[in-house]
Amino acid sequence: MHPSAPSPCFARRRYAAAVSFAIPLPSAGPVRLDLFDVSGRRVRTLHDGILPAGDQVLSWDGILQSGDAAPAGIYFPRTRWRNQSQSTQIVLLRR
């Protein structure tokens, strides 16, 4: 997974946040993208399914699995593809 962009991510309104994740896939296959908070708790599954080969871009709208806006903080997206796992870090700031 390439670093997320933008980070830090600014959310000016309650639900206005967007961050993108570039995921290069050498071949098609099942991909899971989960988002974790600093305590290690999964707060959202952003994708769980088949993606084609090539550079894929997935995004997060700043919303938790519960439907609530994510509070400001540090989040860790983790991508699983076949037997590989990659993670990065997002800083979400709210105004």
N, C-alpha and C positions, 0 to 999 in steps of 0.2 A: 504494500500500500504506500503510495506517495503521501507526503505530508498533507494534512488537511489545509484547506484554504477557504476563507481567511482564518487565521488564529493569531491573536484573539479575535473572536467573533463578537460583534456588538449587536445587541438587540435593543432597539430604541422603543419599540412597542411591546406589549405583553407577549404576543406570539410571533413577533418579527425577528427571526433569526434564520440564517441559512449558512451552512458550511458544506463544502463538497469534498468527496473522497475519490481520488483517482486510483483505480485498482487495475493493474496490468495483468491480464490472464493469458498465459501461453496457449491454453486450449479451453474449450468450453467445459463447464462442469458446475457442480453445486457450490454455491458461495453463501456464506452466512456472515452478516455484518451486524455485530452487537455493540451497544454503547454501555459503558460501565461508569459509575461514579467513583470518587476517590476511596470509598469504603469497599470497592470491589463488587458492588451490587449491580446486576444488569438492570438498566433503567429503560432500555428500548431495543428491540430488534428492528433494524432498518431494512434488512433484506434476508430472506432465507429461501433460496431457489436457484435455478439454473441460470447462468449467464453465458453469453457467447464469448469466444476468444477475442482478444484485443483489449484495448484500454477502455475500461468501463468507468463511468462516473456516477456515484450515488451521492445523495445529499440528506442532510438532517435539517429539519425545520425548527429545532429548538423545543420540540414537544416530547414529553415523556410517554411511555406506554399507557399511562393512566389517562392521557389527554390533557394533562396540566402542562403549563409552561415550565421548562427546566429552570431551576434557580441558577444564579451566577455561580460559577465554579469551574473545576477542572474535570474533564471527561476523557475517557479512554476508549476510542473505537477499536474494535478487534475484528479482523477479517480472517475467516477460515475458508480455505480452499483446498480440497482434497486432504492431504495430511500436513498442510502447512498452516501456520498461524502468524499473523503480523498485527502489530498494534502501533498506535501513535497517540498523540495527546492533543486535546482541544481546550482552549481557555474561553469560557463563555462569560461575557460581561453584560450586565443589564444597566440601563440608565433610568 
